[in-house]
Amino acid sequence: MNAPRMPPSPVETDPRELGRPLAGWRLRLYTVIFEADTRAGRAFDLFLIGFILASVAVVVLDSVGSVHERHGGWLKVLEWFFTIAFTIEYIARLVCVRHPLRYARSFFGIIDLLAILPAYLAVFVPEMHALIDVRLLRLLRLFRLLRLTAYVSEYGALYRALRASRRKILVFLSFVLLAVMVMGTLMYVVEGPENGFTSIPVGVYWAITTLTTVGFGDVTPKTDLGRFIASLMMLLGWGTLAVPTGIVSAELVGQKSPRETTTRTCQVCLSEGHSPSAKYCSDCGAKLPDYQRDEAPKG
C-alpha cells in the first residue's frame, strides 16, 4: 500500500517547479500582472477593471439601434481595440508564468479566455457577439484587488450550505414536480378545453404559475370546483416557497464560523484563499510564501 504523499520540505522543493519566474523581465511582468500587493500590480488591476467596464459599455451601446446607426463604425473600432488589448494581456499572462498550461486551466485563466473568444467567434457566427458581455466576469478580480476577503468567505459559506442541502432541495423539487403534475392533470379533467385547459401540459403550466404565485391570468378556472382547486394551489404555493429558504438557512446556521482567510496565492498553480497558518498549497502541495500580516499605520 502506497504511503500518503506528504508536502515537500523546503529543501526538497525544486525551484523549477514554481510558476513564479526567478529573475529577468518575466519576473517583473509577473509582479505587475499577478501580484496585486505591489503598487504596480494594484495600478495594473485598476487599469484593467476600467478597460473591462469600458469594453462592456461599448457592447451595450452598440446594441441600441439609434446609437448603432449613428456611431456603429466607431463602436466597432473600439470593440476590436479592447479585444486586441485583452488578447495581448492574456498572452502576457501565459508568457510570464513558468507553467502557462496550469494558468490556462485555472479559473481565472478560463475566464480570461472567454473574455476574448466570443469576439473572434462572432466573425464567423454573428450571434456570438452578445456573449462579449462575459467580460464582466473578469471583475471577480476585484475580490483580490480590494482584499474583500470577508465577502469571499461569505460566498464560500453559501456554497457549502447549498452543497450540503442539495439532497433535501432535490427531494423538495421532486414533491413540487409531483404536485404540479397531479394538480395540472386534475384541472384538465375538471375544467376541460372549453375553459382554456386544452391539454395536460397547459394544466401543468397553470399549476406552475399558480404555485409560484406568478399568476399571469392567461388561463383561469371557470367552475366552482376549479376555483376551489386553484385556492388550494395558492395556499400550497404560499407555504412551499419558504421551504428551500429554510433548508439553506438551517445549513448556514449550522456551519461553524469560518477561520480568517486571506488572498495568499500559490506561486505554482495560482490558487488563492489559503489561511494564514498554511505552509503548503492545498491544491498542488507546493510550499507557500511566508504570510505577511497587514499592520495599521502607527500614529
C-alpha positions as a printed Julia matrix, in Angstrom:
299×3 Matrix{Float64}:
   0.0    0.0     0.0
   1.41   3.37   -1.03
   2.1    5.86    1.72
   0.19   9.17    1.51
   2.03  11.91   -0.32
   3.48  14.4     2.14
   4.02  18.08    1.28
   7.59  18.65    0.1
  10.02  20.18    2.55
  11.75  23.47    1.74
  14.94  21.59    0.99
  13.28  19.11   -1.37
  11.24  21.68   -3.32
  12.62  22.12   -6.82
  12.66  25.82   -7.75
  11.97  24.86  -11.36
   8.5   23.66  -10.34
   7.42  27.12   -9.23
   5.22  29.16  -11.51
   6.88  32.43  -10.49
   9.9   33.34  -12.64
  13.19  33.63  -10.79
  14.59  36.75  -12.45
  14.56  38.93  -15.54
  11.79  40.65  -17.45
   9.4   37.76  -16.9
   9.64  38.24  -13.13
   8.98  41.97  -13.47
   6.0   41.26  -15.74
   4.71  38.59  -13.34
   4.94  41.03  -10.43
   2.86  43.62  -12.29
   0.2   41.22  -13.59
  -0.29  38.74  -10.76
   0.85  40.38   -7.53
  -1.81  42.9    -6.53
   0.02  43.65   -3.27
   2.58  45.77   -5.14
   1.94  49.33   -6.24
   2.44  48.43   -9.91
   0.2   45.37   -9.6
  -2.58  47.36   -7.98
  -2.37  50.06  -10.64
  -2.46  47.4   -13.37
  -5.57  45.76  -11.89
  -7.35  49.1   -11.56
  -6.48  49.95  -15.15
  -7.68  46.51  -16.28
 -11.01  46.88  -14.46
 -11.54  50.25  -16.15
 -10.88  48.59  -19.51
 -13.36  45.81  -18.74
 -16.13  48.26  -17.8
 -15.45  50.4   -20.87
 -15.49  47.4   -23.23
 -18.81  46.16  -21.84
 -20.25  49.67  -22.14
 -19.29  49.69  -25.83
 -21.12  46.4   -26.44
 -24.2   47.64  -24.56
 -24.31  50.91  -26.52
 -23.84  49.07  -29.8
 -27.0   47.04  -29.07
 -29.1   50.26  -29.05
 -30.45  50.78  -32.56
 -30.24  54.59  -32.67
 -26.71  54.63  -31.25
 -25.6   51.87  -33.63
 -26.88  53.81  -36.65
 -25.02  56.99  -35.68
 -21.81  55.64  -34.14
 -21.66  52.0   -35.22
 -18.33  52.41  -37.0
 -16.56  53.96  -34.02
 -18.05  51.43  -31.62
 -16.78  48.6   -33.83
 -13.28  50.07  -33.8
 -13.38  50.45  -30.01
 -14.64  46.91  -29.6
 -11.75  45.45  -31.58
  -9.33  47.74  -29.75
 -10.43  46.26  -26.42
 -10.41  42.73  -27.84
  -6.83  43.08  -29.09
  -5.77  44.65  -25.79
  -7.28  41.75  -23.81
  -5.65  39.28  -26.2
  -2.23  40.83  -25.6
  -2.86  40.77  -21.86
  -3.86  37.08  -21.97
  -0.73  36.2   -23.95
   1.38  38.19  -21.47
  -0.1   36.18  -18.59
   0.82  32.94  -20.35
   4.32  34.16  -21.16
   5.27  35.41  -17.69
   4.34  32.24  -15.78
   6.65  29.26  -15.88
   3.83  26.79  -16.44
   1.36  28.51  -18.82
  -0.85  25.43  -19.17
  -1.57  25.49  -15.44
  -2.71  29.08  -15.7
  -4.76  28.39  -18.84
  -6.67  25.64  -16.98
  -7.18  27.72  -13.82
 -10.44  29.5   -13.01
  -9.22  32.98  -13.96
  -7.38  31.59  -16.98
 -10.62  30.19  -18.39
 -12.45  33.45  -17.62
  -9.74  35.46  -19.4
 -10.01  33.21  -22.46
 -13.81  33.5   -22.51
 -13.43  37.29  -22.43
 -11.78  37.36  -25.86
 -13.09  34.22  -27.56
 -16.63  35.49  -28.44
 -15.24  38.44  -30.39
 -13.3   36.15  -32.71
 -16.14  33.63  -32.96
 -18.53  36.45  -33.88
 -16.6   36.9   -37.13
 -17.98  33.51  -38.24
 -21.14  33.36  -36.1
 -22.53  36.92  -35.65
 -24.97  35.74  -32.95
 -21.99  35.16  -30.63
 -21.41  38.9   -30.48
 -23.72  39.37  -27.48
 -21.6   36.95  -25.43
 -18.82  39.54  -25.26
 -20.52  40.78  -22.08
 -19.0   37.73  -20.37
 -16.06  40.07  -19.79
 -17.92  41.27  -16.72
 -16.86  38.0   -15.05
 -13.33  39.34  -15.01
 -14.47  41.84  -12.39
 -14.14  38.94   -9.93
 -10.55  40.14   -9.66
 -11.95  42.95   -7.51
 -12.05  40.47   -4.61
  -8.3   40.11   -4.81
  -7.6   43.74   -5.61
  -9.68  45.28   -2.81
  -8.98  42.49   -0.31
 -12.7   41.75    0.11
 -11.84  38.55    1.99
 -14.95  38.73    4.15
 -17.14  38.56    1.06
 -15.09  35.68   -0.35
 -15.65  33.86    2.94
 -19.41  34.5     2.79
 -19.6   33.21   -0.77
 -17.78  30.1     0.39
 -20.21  29.64    3.29
 -23.2   29.99    0.95
 -21.7   27.47   -1.48
 -21.08  24.97    1.33
 -24.65  25.42    2.59
 -26.12  24.84   -0.87
 -23.9   21.82   -1.38
 -24.83  20.32    1.99
 -28.56  20.82    1.4
 -28.67  19.71   -2.24
 -30.33  16.36   -1.48
 -33.06  17.98    0.61
 -33.68  20.53   -2.11
 -33.89  17.77   -4.73
 -36.48  15.96   -2.61
 -38.44  19.19   -2.27
 -38.3   19.83   -6.03
 -39.5   16.27   -6.64
 -42.53  16.97   -4.44
 -43.23  20.22   -6.3
 -42.97  18.44   -9.66
 -45.36  15.75   -8.47
 -47.81  18.36   -7.14
 -47.94  20.38  -10.37
 -48.35  17.23  -12.47
 -51.25  15.96  -10.35
 -52.97  19.33  -10.0
 -52.46  20.2   -13.66
 -53.99  16.92  -14.75
 -56.86  17.37  -12.31
 -57.61  20.85  -13.65
 -57.59  19.49  -17.21
 -60.22  16.94  -16.16
 -62.33  19.44  -14.17
 -62.21  22.47  -16.49
 -61.66  20.9   -19.9
 -60.81  22.51  -23.26
 -63.91  24.73  -23.21
 -62.41  26.72  -20.3
 -58.92  27.05  -21.77
 -57.34  23.87  -20.39
 -56.82  22.32  -23.82
 -54.24  19.72  -22.71
 -52.43  18.37  -19.68
 -49.28  20.46  -20.42
 -51.48  23.57  -20.34
 -52.85  22.41  -16.98
 -49.29  21.86  -15.7
 -48.33  25.34  -16.93
 -51.26  26.8   -14.99
 -50.25  24.82  -11.9
 -46.67  26.14  -12.07
 -47.73  29.78  -12.44
 -50.23  29.38   -9.6
 -47.88  27.5    -7.27
 -45.14  30.11   -7.73
 -47.71  32.9    -7.11
 -46.93  34.46  -10.52
 -50.48  34.14  -11.87
 -50.34  35.52  -15.41
 -54.1   35.08  -15.76
 -53.97  33.84  -19.35
 -55.55  30.52  -18.2
 -58.06  30.7   -15.35
 -60.62  28.26  -13.89
 -64.28  28.99  -14.56
 -66.09  26.33  -12.5
 -66.58  26.4    -8.75
 -64.63  23.18   -8.28
 -61.78  24.55  -10.4
 -61.63  27.71   -8.31
 -61.56  25.63   -5.14
 -58.61  23.66   -6.52
 -56.93  26.94   -7.52
 -57.36  28.24   -3.96
 -55.65  25.14   -2.6
 -52.8   25.61   -5.09
 -52.35  29.22   -3.98
 -52.16  28.24   -0.31
 -49.78  25.4    -1.17
 -47.57  27.76   -3.14
 -47.52  30.33   -0.33
 -46.31  27.64    2.06
 -43.8   25.87   -0.17
 -41.91  28.99   -1.24
 -40.35  29.22    2.22
 -39.13  25.61    2.28
 -35.88  25.92    0.26
 -35.04  29.14    2.09
 -35.45  27.34    5.42
 -33.31  24.4     4.28
 -30.4   26.61    3.21
 -30.77  28.88    6.27
 -30.56  25.88    8.59
 -27.33  24.78    6.91
 -25.89  28.29    7.2
 -26.73  28.49   10.9
 -25.25  25.05   11.49
 -21.9   25.98    9.97
 -19.05  26.94   12.22
 -17.64  30.43   11.93
 -15.04  30.42    9.18
 -11.44  30.95   10.13
  -9.57  34.01    8.99
  -8.93  33.86    5.28
  -6.55  35.71    3.01
  -5.79  36.1    -0.64
  -2.4   34.33   -0.42
  -1.64  32.93   -3.85
   0.22  29.71   -4.61
   3.06  30.54   -6.99
   2.81  27.14   -8.69
  -0.89  26.6    -9.5
  -2.03  30.21   -8.79
  -4.86  29.09   -6.47
  -5.92  31.67   -3.85
  -7.56  31.82   -0.43
  -5.05  29.92    1.74
  -5.25  30.5     5.5
  -2.52  32.48    7.32
  -1.26  29.33    9.07
  -0.98  27.25    5.87
   2.52  26.16    4.91
   1.69  24.31    1.72
  -0.85  24.72   -1.09
  -4.0   22.67   -0.55
  -4.27  22.02   -4.3
  -0.79  21.12   -5.5
   1.26  20.73   -2.28
   3.88  23.38   -3.14
   5.36  25.49   -0.34
   3.55  28.81    0.14
   5.39  32.13    0.58
   5.57  33.48    4.11
   2.4   35.25    5.24
   2.81  38.98    5.79
   0.07  40.42    8.01
  -1.09  43.94    7.17
  -0.4   46.3    10.06
  -2.27  49.5    10.73
  -0.09  52.62   10.4
   1.2   53.87   13.71
   0.03  57.32   14.7
